[in-house]
């Protein structure tokens, strides 16, 4: 994002500089000729519209460009770290699965004790 901001800022500065040059040219031509209408016409003729920039990328394309840029910034885990994380997750799943099984068994035992029904 910083690069885009710098580009926008430099484009604004370039436009401001061009405007200042045109105003200076306009002021000197008015001073030399004394005819404001002629100077106004010559200033307008000197103004050239900037060439249309290359087609801006669409929303989808810019999204994927941003995703690609972000993926380059990601710090990916090494193979060893990935193995350790996988083992950790597997162990936690087993532990929590066992805890849920215990709670479920306890609830079923309570229901059987209160209702006298065997399921």
N, C-alpha and C positions, 0 to 999 in steps of 0.2 A: 504494500500500500504506500509506503514512503516514496517509492519511485514515481507512482502516479501523481502523488501530491507535488513532487518536485517538477514533474512535467507540466502540470497545470499551472504552477506558480511561474515557471519560465515562459509559458505561453501568454499568461496575463501580462508579464513584464514586457514581452515583445510587442504585444498589442498596445500597451501604454506608451512605449517608446515610439511606435509608428504614429500613434495619435499626436504625440508631442511634436514630432517632425512635421506632420501635416499642418498642425496649428502654427508652427513657426514659419513654414512656407507660406501659409495663408496670410499671416501677419506681415511678412516682408513684401508680399505681392500687393497687399492693400496699401502699405506705406509707399511703395514705389509708384503704383499706378493711381492711387487715390480713388479708384472705382471699385467699390465693394462688390458690385454684381459680377464684374469680370473676374475678380479674385475668387469669389465664391464658386463660379463655374469652373475655373482652372483647378481649384482645390478638389472639387468633386471629380474632375476628370483624372486627377493624379491618384485619387484613391482607387486602389484596385482591390477587388474582393479576393480574399485568399483562395487559392485553389482548394477545391473541396478535398478534404483529407480522404485517405483511403477509407473504404467502408468500415465502420466500426463493427467489431464482432458482435454478434447477437447475444442475447441473454444466456442462451444455453451454452454457446461456445465460450463465453467469458467465464461462466460457472465452471466448466471443465478445465479451463486454463487455471483458474484459482485453485481448484482441487489438486491439479498436478503440482502447482507451486507449493501448496501446503504439504503434499506428500513428500516433497524433497526436504522439508523442514523437520519431518518426524524423526525422532531418534528411535530407531528400531532396536529391539532387544537382540542380543547375540544368541547363538544356538544354545549355549549353556544356560543362559538366563531363561530362555523359552522352556527348556526342559524342566528347570526348577519351578517355574510358574505353573507348568502343566501338572507336575507332581503335587504342588500345594493345592491347586484347585481340586484335583481328584481326591485328596485326603479330606479336604473340607466337605466335599459332597458326600463322602462316605460317613463322616462324623455327623453331619446334619441329617442325613438320611436315617441313621441309627436313632438319633434323638427324636425325629418325627415318628419313627416306628414305635419307640417307647411310649410317646404321648398317645398315639393312636391305640396301642394295646391297653394303656391305662384307661382311656375313655371307654373303650369297649368293655373292659372289666367292670367299670362303674355302672354302665348301662345294664349289663347282665345282672349285677348285684341289686340294682334298684328295681328292675322290671321282672327279673326272674326268667326272662326269655333267653334262650340260647339261639344264636344266629347262625 
